[in-house]
Every structure is written in structure tokens, then in C-alpha cells.
């Protein structure tokens, strides 16, 4: 029996993108790619992705030892703030018409003139895509992500590799359009908190969150997620649940694994191994709203 398709068919549309470059020394004209902006010039729909992993910041420091990491980590909020400010001036949230008639193209042109010298937009290029989320991830992998040796999807590795596998599972289950991506949490912690949870969803009046954790590379991330979950449980006006997707199955005989498991479960976060993610998604699917 053929499984019904939940996602509506999407037609390709003409979009554009810029690679964001960090250039701390304009005289030397030495730069490194740190992000991708993809947008639909007609609707104003956009996706912005910037470096966030420790190894990505380490790569920037290797190329530019004097790089200001504090500034880099604050770029997302700064750029998103500029978008929201421009949308507010347009009045109706559109790119054209309304307000002062400012378009997204005009905003980007002004960025090139007013952004800090260290941040530049590469020349605009065009693409055809039916899915901005997939396209920004593809472009990020091609132009920004730290190059890695080819490995089978789902093997032990970085969170970026894990998210790639999770995205495939969500898409195969035909619920990708029901999943929130890179959910900001500063409303529940403190203004300016740069952390974003990988995925969010809604089911039966409950808001759920899922976060990848690479136990083999950064077991301490479990404490950060536990702290975040406590804050959301305490301040949110809705029921919430958390799932931690770990790169390996937690082993009772490994102290590091026990630390991660106990830290998570103490605040109600259920860890599941990446190898069991597809089963978890299959159980979640019928409950999504």
C-alpha cells in the first residue's frame, strides 16, 4: 500500500544567494567564507546560515589569528535585526511597496556600503530551488562547512554530519515542512543568547525540541542542553518536551556516556542514538500538527 504524501508539491522558483565573507584585513584581501544568505527576491522569503560549530570557528582562527570571535558570534542577531527593521519600515512585511518602498535588493546593496569592513557579501548568484531550507544547507556545505573526508551518512562525527542525516530522515518521512529549524531560545534564557536548537515541532498542545549532541567530541554539550531545557520548562507558557540525538548509543560501562545520560535525564530529556532516530521519527509523525 502506498503511503500518503503529507508534504505539498513545491515548484521551483528563481532565487538568489550571497556567500558571507569575513575579511579582517582589507589591504591583504584575504577572506574566509562564514555564511550563506538565500532569498526569494519576489516574496522576500529568506534563509540565513552562519558558522556555529567550534571547529568552524577554529578554522577561522587558523586563517585569521586576530579574528574577533565575539563579533562573529553576534553576527546572526545583528543581520536578522537588520532584516526585521527593514520589514517593519515596509509596514506589511513585504519587500516592495509599503513604507518607504525599500526592497530586499536595496537593503543588500546598502549592506555592502554600511556593514563593518570585516564582513562582505560575495557577488550575488542565481539558483532555481523548490526548498530554501535544503538549498541553504547545500550551499553551506559546498562553500562554508569545514571540508571533511567522505564518510557514510550517520557515522560518528560532528553535529553537522548528524543534522544532515536527521534531515534525510525527516524528508523520507515527509514531515520536513512540519519541522522548525534552528529554533532561537533567547526568549527563555537571556537576550543575546546565540544558541539555537536544531529542531522544533508541535504535537497535541505540546511543543517539542530535538538537539543533536556529539558525545564523542563534545559531551559537555549535554550540560548546555540541560540548562536550556530547565529554562524553557520554567518560563514557557506551554508544555514542552526534549529529545537529545546522540552520535553513539550510550553505554552503561562508559563513564562519559553515563555522565551524558544522567545529565539529560535529570531534567527530563530522553537521549536516543542516531541509529534509532528513524524509529523515533516514525513514532512522532502521526502526532504532529
Backbone bond lengths (Angstrom), bond angles and torsions (degrees), N, CA, C in turn:
res aa  C-N    CA-C-N  psi(-1)  N-CA   C-N-CA  omega(-1)  CA-C   N-CA-C  phi
1 X - - - 1.469 - - 1.517 109.46 -
2 X 1.313 116.58 132.61 1.460 119.88 -177.85 1.516 111.26 -77.58
3 X 1.299 116.48 133.06 1.475 121.60 -179.81 1.515 109.60 -73.66
4 X 1.348 118.97 132.87 1.456 120.45 179.24 1.513 111.03 -63.78
5 X 1.300 115.65 146.12 1.458 121.11 179.99 1.515 108.73 -90.50
6 X 1.322 117.39 121.58 1.463 122.00 -178.09 1.512 112.65 -87.70
7 X 1.316 117.26 -28.53 1.449 120.25 -177.05 1.525 110.50 -85.33
8 X 1.339 118.70 133.96 1.456 120.53 176.34 1.516 110.29 -68.99
9 X 1.337 114.57 149.01 1.446 118.86 177.14 1.524 109.90 -66.53
10 X 1.307 116.93 136.93 1.454 121.49 -179.07 1.520 109.11 -113.72
11 X 1.310 115.70 135.81 1.460 120.48 177.72 1.518 109.06 -95.74
12 X 1.313 115.58 149.22 1.455 119.89 179.92 1.528 110.57 -68.85
13 X 1.310 114.79 145.56 1.467 120.41 177.54 1.511 108.96 -133.84
14 X 1.311 114.44 153.78 1.454 119.26 178.57 1.514 111.15 -76.79
15 X 1.324 116.52 120.41 1.460 121.63 -179.93 1.528 109.59 -127.55
16 X 1.300 115.45 177.00 1.466 121.13 179.93 1.514 109.16 -136.14
17 X 1.322 115.18 162.01 1.462 118.06 177.35 1.523 110.86 -148.96
18 X 1.324 114.11 155.59 1.457 123.26 173.39 1.526 108.12 -127.12
19 X 1.314 116.61 141.06 1.455 121.52 167.89 1.526 107.22 -90.44
20 X 1.326 117.21 132.48 1.464 121.31 178.18 1.527 108.83 -90.72
21 X 1.317 116.10 129.74 1.458 121.90 -176.22 1.518 111.53 -116.47
22 X 1.317 116.03 138.29 1.462 121.75 173.89 1.524 107.44 -98.86
23 X 1.347 115.49 119.02 1.467 121.89 -176.73 1.518 108.97 -130.82
24 X 1.328 118.58 83.46 1.464 120.54 -175.19 1.523 114.00 -69.79
25 X 1.325 117.07 -20.10 1.463 119.91 -179.26 1.522 108.60 -130.05
26 X 1.346 115.65 98.96 1.459 120.08 -176.63 1.515 112.16 -66.76
27 X 1.314 117.57 -28.72 1.463 120.67 -178.72 1.530 110.13 -63.89
28 X 1.326 116.48 -42.58 1.458 120.49 -179.04 1.529 112.18 -81.07
29 X 1.340 116.73 -16.43 1.466 121.28 178.92 1.531 111.31 53.56
30 X 1.332 115.77 43.60 1.458 121.50 177.12 1.526 107.68 -109.26
31 X 1.317 116.45 122.19 1.454 119.19 -175.43 1.524 110.74 -135.28
32 X 1.341 114.82 164.26 1.454 122.34 177.28 1.527 107.59 -136.37
33 X 1.315 116.72 138.64 1.462 121.34 -179.92 1.524 109.96 -72.49
34 X 1.338 116.18 131.12 1.463 119.61 -178.41 1.528 113.32 -126.94
35 X 1.315 118.24 -1.59 1.459 117.95 -178.88 1.514 113.10 -173.76
36 X 1.343 114.60 172.99 1.460 122.33 179.75 1.525 108.96 -138.14
37 X 1.323 116.17 136.35 1.459 122.80 172.94 1.524 107.57 -120.91
38 X 1.336 117.03 121.09 1.461 123.00 177.23 1.527 107.15 -117.84
39 X 1.335 117.35 136.95 1.456 119.29 -178.14 1.522 111.82 -151.86
40 X 1.329 113.91 156.25 1.460 122.58 174.13 1.527 107.10 -98.79
41 X 1.333 118.94 111.67 1.466 120.95 -176.49 1.525 113.28 -61.26
42 X 1.336 117.53 -24.07 1.456 120.15 -177.85 1.522 112.33 -81.60
43 X 1.321 116.90 -50.29 1.469 120.65 -175.76 1.519 113.42 -91.03
44 X 1.348 116.65 -21.33 1.455 119.97 -175.41 1.511 113.03 84.12
45 X 1.327 117.93 -2.21 1.459 121.10 176.27 1.520 109.05 -58.70
46 X 1.332 117.96 135.39 1.462 120.24 -173.38 1.518 111.08 -145.86
47 X 1.333 114.83 158.91 1.454 122.13 172.46 1.530 107.60 -137.99
48 X 1.320 115.77 133.22 1.462 121.76 -179.99 1.515 108.49 -125.04
49 X 1.310 116.90 128.86 1.464 120.79 176.70 1.516 109.25 -133.90
50 X 1.332 115.65 127.87 1.460 122.66 179.94 1.525 109.92 -122.95
51 X 1.325 115.58 163.10 1.460 119.53 179.74 1.529 110.00 -58.28
52 X 1.330 115.48 145.78 1.466 119.87 -178.81 1.525 113.07 -147.57
53 X 1.331 117.34 -18.12 1.459 120.32 -178.53 1.528 110.91 -83.20
54 X 1.337 116.20 152.07 1.463 120.94 -179.66 1.528 111.83 -59.98
55 X 1.354 116.49 -38.91 1.466 117.63 -178.80 1.523 111.89 -70.46
56 X 1.330 117.00 -23.86 1.465 120.01 176.38 1.527 110.62 -73.03
57 X 1.333 116.40 -41.30 1.470 119.15 175.39 1.527 110.34 -67.00
58 X 1.322 116.58 -35.71 1.471 120.09 178.25 1.524 110.59 -62.49
59 X 1.314 116.75 -37.86 1.466 120.63 178.08 1.531 110.52 -63.58
60 X 1.337 116.96 -41.66 1.457 120.24 178.22 1.528 110.09 -62.58
61 X 1.343 116.63 -42.51 1.467 119.80 -179.30 1.528 111.60 -65.78
62 X 1.328 117.23 -34.27 1.468 119.44 177.43 1.522 111.20 -64.61
63 X 1.312 115.87 -39.45 1.465 119.77 -179.27 1.520 112.02 -80.36
64 X 1.342 115.53 -33.33 1.471 120.96 -178.59 1.533 108.52 -135.24
65 X 1.317 118.63 85.50 1.477 121.82 -176.23 1.521 113.85 -56.33
66 X 1.328 118.31 -25.85 1.456 120.54 -178.64 1.528 112.76 -92.72
67 X 1.304 117.68 11.57 1.463 121.29 -177.78 1.530 110.72 -58.48
68 X 1.326 116.28 138.87 1.460 122.56 178.82 1.532 108.16 -89.54
69 X 1.324 116.63 96.02 1.459 120.37 -175.73 1.522 111.83 -66.25
70 X 1.324 116.89 -30.58 1.473 119.74 178.84 1.520 110.17 -61.61
71 X 1.332 116.20 -43.02 1.460 120.39 178.70 1.526 110.36 -64.95
72 X 1.332 116.43 -43.38 1.457 120.26 -179.19 1.527 111.44 -60.96
73 X 1.322 116.20 -41.82 1.467 119.22 -178.31 1.521 111.70 -70.31
74 X 1.314 117.67 -20.51 1.459 120.31 178.87 1.512 114.55 -93.54
75 X 1.322 116.98 -1.04 1.462 120.33 -175.40 1.524 113.02 -63.61
76 X 1.334 116.36 -41.26 1.467 117.95 -176.48 1.528 111.20 -57.65
77 X 1.335 116.19 -49.92 1.457 119.33 -178.84 1.528 111.09 -63.25
78 X 1.334 116.65 -37.72 1.459 120.33 179.51 1.527 110.82 -63.10
79 X 1.332 116.65 -47.97 1.455 120.18 -177.86 1.525 111.79 -69.10
80 X 1.330 116.65 -41.39 1.455 119.09 177.81 1.528 110.60 -63.38
81 X 1.330 115.90 -35.52 1.459 119.78 176.83 1.510 111.76 -62.69
82 X 1.321 117.07 -38.84 1.465 120.80 177.45 1.528 110.80 -64.78
83 X 1.328 116.94 -40.40 1.459 120.21 176.89 1.522 110.74 -60.52
84 X 1.330 115.89 -49.45 1.458 119.99 -176.92 1.524 111.43 -64.35
85 X 1.322 116.83 -37.61 1.452 120.54 178.68 1.522 110.71 -63.41
86 X 1.337 116.79 -43.36 1.462 120.91 179.35 1.520 110.29 -65.77
87 X 1.339 117.03 -40.23 1.457 120.13 179.49 1.522 110.57 -64.53
88 X 1.334 116.54 -38.63 1.454 120.13 178.14 1.519 112.29 -63.49
89 X 1.340 116.05 -37.88 1.472 118.68 178.74 1.515 111.58 -68.81
90 X 1.341 117.75 -26.69 1.456 120.53 177.75 1.520 111.73 -75.29
91 X 1.319 115.58 -15.76 1.452 119.13 174.65 1.513 114.63 85.82
92 X 1.339 118.04 -52.06 1.457 120.36 -175.34 1.510 112.84 -104.58
93 X 1.345 116.73 5.49 1.445 119.46 178.09 1.500 113.44 83.69
94 X 1.320 118.62 1.36 1.455 120.99 -179.40 1.503 110.25 -89.72
95 X 1.331 115.09 171.96 1.458 119.73 179.55 1.508 112.09 -83.28
96 X 1.290 116.02 -39.21 1.454 118.94 -177.15 1.506 110.48 -112.02
97 X 1.353 116.28 173.70 1.449 120.61 179.64 1.509 110.37 62.41
98 X 1.313 116.48 -175.69 1.456 120.98 174.21 1.508 113.27 55.87
99 X 1.297 117.86 156.04 1.460 122.08 175.18 1.510 111.89 50.64
100 X 1.326 115.83 -129.69 1.451 120.65 -178.18 1.522 112.11 -94.04
101 X 1.330 117.68 11.75 1.456 120.57 177.21 1.512 113.92 73.59
102 X 1.308 117.18 16.32 1.461 120.41 -178.26 1.515 110.64 -69.53
103 X 1.306 118.10 134.32 1.455 122.82 176.86 1.514 109.66 -105.39
104 X 1.306 115.12 163.09 1.461 119.82 177.80 1.521 110.31 -60.81
105 X 1.315 116.83 -37.41 1.465 119.91 177.81 1.521 110.82 -60.07
106 X 1.320 116.19 -42.07 1.470 120.05 -179.96 1.521 110.65 -66.75
107 X 1.345 115.87 -37.88 1.455 119.50 178.26 1.522 110.32 -62.18
108 X 1.327 116.62 -44.59 1.457 120.32 -179.92 1.516 111.55 -65.60
109 X 1.327 116.74 -36.14 1.456 119.73 176.98 1.520 110.75 -63.26
110 X 1.332 115.51 -41.42 1.461 119.09 179.37 1.530 110.76 -68.61
111 X 1.338 116.55 -32.21 1.460 119.38 176.11 1.517 110.40 -57.27
112 X 1.303 116.37 -44.97 1.465 119.76 -178.75 1.519 111.51 -59.87
113 X 1.329 116.06 -24.58 1.460 120.48 -177.53 1.521 112.46 -94.27
114 X 1.353 116.93 -24.28 1.464 118.60 -171.92 1.524 114.72 -118.50
115 X 1.334 118.35 -15.73 1.460 118.95 178.84 1.525 110.26 -62.56
116 X 1.322 115.92 156.45 1.462 120.09 177.25 1.527 109.17 -55.56
117 X 1.310 115.89 145.42 1.457 120.37 -177.71 1.517 112.61 -54.51
118 X 1.326 116.55 -28.60 1.457 119.84 -176.35 1.528 112.57 -72.20
119 X 1.328 118.79 -19.11 1.454 122.15 -179.21 1.521 109.93 -114.26
120 X 1.320 116.23 126.64 1.456 120.95 -179.72 1.518 110.40 -133.51
121 X 1.328 114.85 153.37 1.454 120.66 175.23 1.521 108.74 -99.18
122 X 1.320 116.74 126.54 1.454 120.13 175.27 1.528 108.65 -68.14
123 X 1.318 118.13 160.25 1.471 120.49 -179.94 1.521 112.01 -52.76
124 X 1.312 115.55 142.05 1.462 120.98 -178.34 1.522 110.94 -68.65
125 X 1.343 114.96 142.42 1.461 121.77 175.90 1.521 108.89 -131.75
126 X 1.323 116.10 155.97 1.449 121.45 -177.86 1.517 112.88 -104.34
127 X 1.327 115.82 152.82 1.459 122.58 178.10 1.521 109.03 -146.37
128 X 1.320 116.03 160.24 1.455 123.10 169.27 1.521 107.49 -111.13
129 X 1.324 117.17 126.49 1.456 119.93 -178.46 1.518 110.49 -151.67
130 X 1.318 116.05 151.08 1.460 121.98 175.25 1.520 111.13 -104.94
131 X 1.345 117.02 -5.41 1.468 120.76 -174.13 1.520 108.94 -146.49
132 X 1.336 116.90 105.15 1.463 120.94 -178.41 1.529 111.44 -65.77
133 X 1.333 117.48 -35.47 1.467 119.70 179.62 1.521 110.94 -62.20
134 X 1.329 115.66 -45.94 1.460 119.34 179.55 1.521 110.94 -66.98
135 X 1.323 116.72 -36.42 1.460 120.12 -176.40 1.516 111.81 -70.53
136 X 1.338 117.70 -40.93 1.452 119.01 179.93 1.523 110.29 -66.20
137 X 1.340 117.16 -35.41 1.464 119.73 177.20 1.529 111.16 -68.19
138 X 1.340 116.72 -40.06 1.464 119.88 179.11 1.522 110.94 -64.03
139 X 1.326 116.52 -46.29 1.460 120.41 -179.51 1.527 111.00 -65.53
140 X 1.328 115.95 -37.96 1.467 119.98 178.50 1.521 110.45 -62.31
141 X 1.331 116.01 -44.19 1.468 120.39 178.77 1.524 111.03 -61.94
142 X 1.330 116.39 -41.04 1.465 120.83 -176.68 1.524 112.98 -73.19
143 X 1.337 117.38 -36.40 1.464 120.04 -168.78 1.527 115.16 -112.82
144 X 1.331 118.39 -20.61 1.467 119.80 -170.83 1.517 113.80 -123.30
145 X 1.313 117.67 -45.49 1.463 121.09 -172.48 1.524 111.87 -57.32
146 X 1.325 115.20 148.01 1.459 120.76 177.26 1.522 109.04 -61.13
147 X 1.319 116.42 127.27 1.463 120.87 -178.53 1.523 110.14 -64.47
148 X 1.313 115.64 134.88 1.461 120.53 -179.23 1.525 109.54 -130.74
149 X 1.304 114.64 156.39 1.453 118.87 174.35 1.525 109.61 -65.37
150 X 1.304 116.18 146.00 1.457 120.67 -179.73 1.524 110.00 -61.47
151 X 1.326 115.40 126.68 1.464 120.78 178.77 1.516 108.84 -137.26
152 X 1.311 118.53 152.34 1.461 120.54 178.45 1.523 110.91 -61.49
153 X 1.323 116.63 139.95 1.452 120.58 178.99 1.519 109.79 -60.20
154 X 1.340 115.38 135.00 1.453 119.50 178.02 1.513 113.93 94.65
155 X 1.341 117.75 -2.53 1.453 118.85 177.43 1.521 109.50 -77.75
156 X 1.343 114.98 165.73 1.460 120.13 -178.64 1.523 109.47 -59.22
157 X 1.308 117.15 133.16 1.458 118.64 -179.81 1.502 112.23 178.23
158 X 1.297 116.25 -152.29 1.450 122.06 -175.95 1.523 111.24 -76.83
159 X 1.332 114.51 167.87 1.460 119.38 177.62 1.522 110.79 -65.66
160 X 1.330 116.73 -30.52 1.457 118.94 177.86 1.517 111.44 -61.10
161 X 1.321 116.29 -42.73 1.456 121.59 177.94 1.525 110.60 -65.89
162 X 1.328 115.80 -39.10 1.462 119.60 178.82 1.524 111.13 -65.32
163 X 1.323 117.17 -42.72 1.469 120.26 179.70 1.523 111.19 -63.55
164 X 1.327 116.54 -35.33 1.454 119.79 177.52 1.527 110.52 -60.05
165 X 1.327 115.78 -42.61 1.463 119.99 178.52 1.529 110.82 -67.56
166 X 1.334 117.21 -42.88 1.466 120.64 179.54 1.525 110.99 -60.30
167 X 1.317 116.41 -40.39 1.456 119.53 179.08 1.530 111.02 -61.89
168 X 1.319 116.44 -41.46 1.460 119.96 177.83 1.527 111.12 -60.19
169 X 1.320 116.60 -42.48 1.463 120.58 -179.17 1.528 110.25 -65.43
170 X 1.334 117.58 -45.39 1.461 120.82 178.10 1.526 110.84 -58.51
171 X 1.315 116.20 -42.01 1.465 120.04 -178.75 1.523 111.37 -68.33
172 X 1.311 116.64 -41.80 1.456 119.54 179.22 1.528 111.42 -64.12
173 X 1.336 116.03 -30.14 1.467 120.72 177.01 1.524 111.59 -82.35
174 X 1.325 117.09 -4.99 1.468 123.83 178.58 1.529 112.53 61.51
175 X 1.323 116.27 40.47 1.467 120.37 176.75 1.527 111.72 -127.50
176 X 1.337 117.56 11.45 1.455 120.90 -177.67 1.526 111.84 -55.79
177 X 1.331 116.50 -36.77 1.467 119.90 -178.41 1.523 112.51 -72.40
178 X 1.341 117.61 -12.72 1.468 121.05 178.43 1.522 112.37 -95.68
179 X 1.319 116.66 -1.67 1.463 121.20 -175.90 1.527 110.44 -101.78
180 X 1.339 116.13 130.42 1.465 120.86 172.51 1.531 108.48 -78.66
181 X 1.331 116.40 144.94 1.456 120.20 -178.08 1.522 110.32 -119.06
182 X 1.329 115.24 140.52 1.470 122.48 176.62 1.530 110.94 48.03
183 X 1.313 114.53 66.57 1.463 121.93 -173.98 1.532 110.33 -79.09
184 X 1.334 119.24 119.50 1.471 120.74 178.30 1.522 110.80 -69.81
185 X 1.337 116.60 145.50 1.469 119.37 -176.45 1.527 112.26 -124.03
186 X 1.322 118.12 9.22 1.464 119.56 -176.83 1.522 112.66 -62.97
187 X 1.334 117.89 -22.65 1.466 119.64 177.75 1.518 111.86 -66.39
188 X 1.340 116.68 -19.08 1.457 120.30 -177.59 1.528 112.61 -107.60
189 X 1.318 117.60 -10.90 1.468 120.53 179.96 1.524 109.15 -114.76
190 X 1.334 116.75 -93.67 1.453 120.95 179.27 1.526 109.11 -142.62
191 X 1.338 118.30 146.79 1.462 120.30 177.65 1.524 110.98 -55.22
192 X 1.308 115.64 134.39 1.458 119.96 179.94 1.508 114.32 92.95
193 X 1.328 117.51 -3.80 1.469 120.29 177.83 1.534 107.74 -62.20
194 X 1.338 118.28 118.43 1.464 119.94 -175.62 1.522 114.54 -80.93
195 X 1.330 117.92 -7.67 1.457 119.78 -174.43 1.521 111.39 -66.64
196 X 1.315 115.39 141.89 1.456 122.64 173.55 1.522 108.38 -133.01
197 X 1.314 115.37 134.54 1.454 119.54 177.37 1.523 109.18 -80.89
198 X 1.317 115.89 142.74 1.462 119.95 -172.69 1.523 113.23 -58.29
199 X 1.341 116.41 -47.65 1.459 119.62 -173.58 1.525 111.24 -141.01
200 X 1.317 114.98 149.76 1.455 121.30 174.88 1.519 109.26 -137.17
201 X 1.326 116.54 158.05 1.465 120.76 178.91 1.524 108.67 -158.68
202 X 1.308 116.44 168.19 1.467 122.07 178.91 1.525 109.01 -128.77
203 X 1.317 115.16 134.42 1.462 120.28 177.84 1.519 110.14 -149.34
204 X 1.311 116.94 126.63 1.468 123.16 173.63 1.526 112.91 47.22
205 X 1.314 117.09 45.86 1.456 120.94 177.98 1.514 114.92 80.20
206 X 1.316 117.68 1.91 1.464 122.43 179.33 1.517 109.50 -110.49
207 X 1.315 115.65 140.17 1.456 120.12 175.29 1.526 108.31 -102.83
208 X 1.307 115.80 123.04 1.453 120.44 -177.52 1.517 112.40 -108.58
209 X 1.320 114.93 155.08 1.457 121.57 179.16 1.526 108.82 -135.91
210 X 1.317 115.56 142.77 1.467 120.64 176.70 1.526 108.24 -130.74
211 X 1.329 115.28 134.82 1.460 120.97 -177.25 1.523 109.92 -133.31
212 X 1.326 116.90 133.76 1.465 120.33 175.58 1.521 109.96 -81.77
213 X 1.328 115.80 142.27 1.465 122.52 176.73 1.523 107.91 -134.49
214 X 1.319 116.03 124.50 1.462 120.21 175.51 1.525 108.12 -90.78
215 X 1.313 115.96 95.93 1.468 121.43 -177.65 1.527 110.44 -62.52
216 X 1.306 117.47 -36.61 1.467 120.66 -177.26 1.522 112.09 -71.37
217 X 1.330 118.60 -23.30 1.463 121.25 -176.78 1.523 113.63 -110.39
218 X 1.322 117.39 -33.30 1.470 119.82 -174.14 1.521 109.92 -149.85
219 X 1.316 116.28 69.68 1.465 120.62 -179.52 1.528 111.39 -62.30
220 X 1.340 116.58 -26.82 1.464 120.30 -179.89 1.513 113.38 -64.12
221 X 1.327 117.84 -16.39 1.462 120.06 177.62 1.523 111.63 -62.38
222 X 1.334 116.03 -20.94 1.464 119.42 178.46 1.527 110.62 -61.64
223 X 1.349 117.10 -37.59 1.467 120.38 179.60 1.526 110.84 -67.26
224 X 1.329 116.77 -38.27 1.467 120.70 179.25 1.525 109.81 -64.20
225 X 1.333 116.32 -44.03 1.454 119.54 179.69 1.525 111.22 -66.44
226 X 1.327 116.76 -39.31 1.462 120.14 178.78 1.530 110.80 -62.58
227 X 1.323 116.87 -43.37 1.463 121.40 177.74 1.533 110.45 -60.84
228 X 1.333 115.67 -44.50 1.460 120.51 -179.17 1.521 110.79 -63.45
229 X 1.316 116.92 -42.96 1.463 120.56 179.61 1.525 111.18 -61.63
230 X 1.330 116.60 -41.95 1.468 119.92 178.29 1.520 111.29 -60.78
231 X 1.327 116.78 -42.77 1.458 120.99 179.97 1.518 110.96 -63.05
232 X 1.333 116.55 -43.78 1.465 119.69 -178.77 1.521 110.52 -68.23
233 X 1.332 117.14 -42.27 1.470 119.99 176.76 1.528 110.53 -58.32
234 X 1.333 116.59 -37.72 1.455 120.39 -175.05 1.513 114.71 -79.62
235 X 1.339 118.56 -30.51 1.461 120.89 -173.35 1.519 114.08 -107.86
236 X 1.320 117.87 -21.11 1.462 120.21 -176.29 1.527 111.10 -72.90
237 X 1.310 115.21 147.01 1.459 120.89 177.33 1.528 111.09 -96.28
238 X 1.294 116.29 17.19 1.459 120.88 179.72 1.526 109.00 -132.49
239 X 1.326 115.51 159.44 1.467 119.92 174.99 1.525 108.29 -70.89
240 X 1.321 116.48 140.83 1.463 119.95 -177.17 1.520 110.61 -136.77
241 X 1.324 115.21 154.40 1.453 121.75 177.22 1.521 109.01 -143.35
242 X 1.324 116.23 151.66 1.457 121.54 -175.31 1.521 110.87 -130.04
243 X 1.316 114.28 143.35 1.457 121.46 173.84 1.519 108.23 -130.77
244 X 1.326 116.80 134.50 1.467 121.88 175.62 1.520 108.03 -108.09
245 X 1.326 116.44 122.88 1.458 121.63 178.41 1.527 107.36 -96.75
246 X 1.314 116.89 112.84 1.463 121.51 -176.10 1.532 110.79 -98.91
247 X 1.325 115.78 149.48 1.465 119.47 -177.35 1.524 112.74 -71.55
248 X 1.339 116.86 -20.05 1.468 120.90 178.77 1.526 108.74 -133.86
249 X 1.307 115.12 158.30 1.463 119.76 174.13 1.525 108.43 -73.09
250 X 1.335 116.87 130.77 1.459 121.35 -176.56 1.522 110.32 -71.29
251 X 1.316 114.58 126.45 1.468 122.26 -174.09 1.524 109.95 -102.63
252 X 1.327 116.74 128.58 1.467 122.06 -179.19 1.526 111.97 -58.29
253 X 1.321 118.09 -29.18 1.451 120.65 -175.94 1.504 114.81 -88.74
254 X 1.320 117.97 4.66 1.463 122.35 -178.65 1.524 109.06 -111.24
255 X 1.322 117.61 121.09 1.467 121.03 -176.70 1.524 112.00 -61.63
256 X 1.322 116.32 -40.85 1.465 119.56 178.86 1.529 110.04 -61.26
257 X 1.301 116.43 -44.07 1.457 120.37 179.89 1.524 111.17 -63.98
258 X 1.328 116.83 -40.40 1.460 120.44 178.70 1.527 111.32 -65.18
259 X 1.341 116.13 -37.61 1.464 120.54 177.13 1.523 110.21 -60.05
260 X 1.327 116.67 -47.32 1.467 120.94 -179.67 1.525 110.20 -62.84
261 X 1.335 116.76 -48.49 1.467 120.93 -178.44 1.519 111.61 -59.21
262 X 1.339 117.47 -49.31 1.460 120.94 -176.14 1.522 111.86 -68.82
263 X 1.334 116.89 -37.26 1.466 120.47 178.26 1.516 110.93 -62.24
264 X 1.308 116.63 -41.04 1.461 121.31 -178.84 1.526 111.38 -73.03
265 X 1.302 116.71 -49.15 1.462 119.66 -175.18 1.516 112.83 -68.23
266 X 1.325 117.71 -23.51 1.466 120.76 178.54 1.525 111.29 -61.20
267 X 1.340 117.20 -28.35 1.473 120.63 179.21 1.528 111.36 -111.89
268 X 1.329 116.76 18.05 1.455 120.09 173.25 1.514 116.12 84.35
269 X 1.331 117.59 18.12 1.459 120.62 178.68 1.524 108.94 -94.98
270 X 1.314 115.53 126.38 1.456 119.35 -178.75 1.529 109.99 -95.07
271 X 1.335 118.26 119.44 1.457 120.14 177.88 1.532 110.92 -83.46
272 X 1.328 115.80 138.22 1.465 120.05 173.14 1.535 107.50 -131.62
273 X 1.312 118.14 141.49 1.467 120.05 179.56 1.522 110.75 -74.98
274 X 1.312 116.48 153.70 1.459 121.35 -179.69 1.526 110.84 -56.04
275 X 1.315 116.05 -35.14 1.464 119.60 -179.04 1.515 112.47 -65.97
276 X 1.337 116.96 -19.33 1.459 120.83 178.34 1.520 113.48 -102.92
277 X 1.333 117.03 7.02 1.462 120.65 -175.25 1.526 111.56 -64.68
278 X 1.314 118.37 -40.63 1.465 121.19 -178.60 1.533 111.23 -61.19
279 X 1.323 116.70 -38.55 1.461 120.31 178.00 1.524 109.92 -66.54
280 X 1.336 116.70 -41.96 1.468 121.27 178.32 1.522 110.63 -60.48
281 X 1.321 116.96 -43.28 1.464 121.20 179.97 1.529 110.81 -64.85
282 X 1.322 116.82 -39.71 1.478 120.01 178.92 1.529 111.15 -61.44
283 X 1.332 117.48 -36.31 1.460 121.01 178.05 1.521 111.42 -73.95
284 X 1.335 116.36 -33.44 1.461 120.86 -178.13 1.530 111.66 -73.38
285 X 1.303 116.93 -36.41 1.459 122.55 -171.00 1.533 114.78 -49.67
286 X 1.331 120.49 -49.22 1.475 119.29 -177.27 1.522 114.23 -65.37
287 X 1.333 117.53 -16.68 1.466 121.17 -175.47 1.522 113.07 -96.15
288 X 1.330 118.31 -9.14 1.456 120.58 -174.93 1.503 112.33 -70.09
289 X 1.346 115.17 148.81 1.463 122.16 177.21 1.514 109.75 -110.82
